[in-house]
């Protein structure tokens, strides 16, 4: 992630945002966030419990957005979520009828 280190110190944060939200970076962050915890060995299953709690958090974030959308049909909603949440967030939100996900990178093209 030398590119990321360089962009963190750059004056243009939009380039760092684009890198963070690139599909390859998203996949890497999601994989490194969940996979090791699921594979970890614990008699009490704490790592797996953490993953389930994390997934509940993802579902709650989607539910919160849907509460707004339900009350304001046809409205536009900007959702900002942590990069490791985004693949799940977009996946679940994208399954909802009447919701179109627009990638911010498309909106922010130079």
N, C-alpha and C positions, 0 to 999 in steps of 0.2 A: 504493500500500500504506500509506496514512495510517492505516487501521484497524489494520494490523499494528504500526506504530510505537506507536500508542496502547496496544495490548494488551501490548506488550513491557514497558512501564513500569507496567502495572497490577498490583495485588496478586493478582489471580485469574489464574493461568496456564492454567486449564482453558479459558477463553475463547480464549486464543491457540492452544492445542492444537486446539480445534474449528475455528478459522479455518484453521490450517495443514493440517488434514486434510479440509477441505471439498472436494468434488469439483472445484469451479472452481479452487481454489488448487492442488490436486494436478495438474490438467491443465496449468495455467500453468507450474508448476515442472518438470514432466516435459518439456514442450515446450521450455522455455528451456534445459534442461540438455542435451538431445540434438540437437535440430534444428540449432542453429548449428554444432555440431561436425561434423555430417554434411555440412553445406553448405560448410564451410571448405575453401579450396584450399591444398593442401600437396603438393609434389612427393613427399615421403616418406610422405604419407597419415597423418601422426601424429594429426590429429583423429579420423579414422575408426578408427584403431587404439585410441585412447582410448575411443571409444564401444563397440567390441567388448570391450575389457577391462572396461568398466563393466557390460556385459551379462553377461559371465562372472561378475562379482561378484554380480550379481542371482541368477543360476542357482545359485551356490554357497550363497548365503544360503537359498534355497529347499531345496536339497539338505540343508543342515544341519538345517533344521526337519524334513524328511522322515526323516532318520536318527533323530530323537527319536520321531516319531510311529510309525515302524515298530517300534521297540522297546517302545513303550507304547501299544498300540492302545486307542482310546477315551479317551485322555487329552486334556486341554485344554492348549494351548500359547499363551502370550502372546508374540507377536513384535513387537519394536519395531525399526522400520527407518527410515532417513532418508526424509523426505517425497518426495524426487525418485525414490526407489527404489520407493515403495509401489505405484504403478499396475502396474508390471511384476511385482513380488513377488506382489501379490494375484492378478494375472492368471494367472501360472504356477502358483502354489500352488492356485488355485481349479480348475485342470484335473485335479488329482490325485483319484483315487477315494478316498472315505472321509474327505475333508477338507472341512469347512465353515468358511468364513471369516465371522466375526462382527465387524462394524465396532465398534471401541471406542467410538465416539460413541453407539451404541445402548446399550451397557453403562453408559456414564457419564452418561446423561440425568439431568437434575436432577428 
